[in-house]
């Protein structure tokens, strides 16, 4: 994930990309990706099937796409999967741990692999300028603490600072709530699970929540378990 948009922004349109099960619109193609291909009059890419976990690799589809390069800087591929992909084409994986590459590094690595490092730096500069402008327009964000959460039926999953969903919010002036790190049991992962019994320990001025549909999002705001979180009780929730 992420390398698709980074490649397109660098001027390269992949022949095949991972399908997106967690998206809006139709066809499992992110709407802004579809728009980018359509604007250039380029055929839509082959969608590589995903089982919903990102843990399987459709090797036959990779072979059929005949790529010159395989990009996976923000992924969860294993060493074995990397070695098998590398037999199909040169493969760029994550530098440290699965699913923890920063969005900045994802852009830099992708652009560098495509021989377009200058494009990558331009993209980063444009993003930084945009976020700085947003922060300036919203001085009320400065110093407010924030947590990003994926609530499930049996547990709630806070994202750590390694996840782009949370990391990018700090560019708007927010501080990651100290409780996010204090409760972290992931051992260097991008999220961890917290029992609902401990939900009251999520101490943040604002929480951002992620749901599969509007019905779940609406139910969360009235869920007694969720109301144990001070920000939810106070109505300081932004829902995606």
Buried (B, 14 or more C-beta within 10 A) or exposed (E): BBBBBBBBBBEBBBEBBBBBEEEEEEEBBBEEBBEBBEEEEEEEBBBBEBEEEBEEBBBEEBEEBEBEBBBBBBBBBEEEBBEBBEEBBEBBBBEEEBBBBBBBBBBBBBBBBBEBBEBBEBBBEEBEEEBEEEBEEEEEBEEBBBBBBBBEEEBBBBBBBBBBBBBBBBBBBBBBBEBBEEBBEBEEBBBBEBEBEEBEEBBBBBBBBBBEEEEBBEEBBEBEBBBBBBBBEEEBBEBE
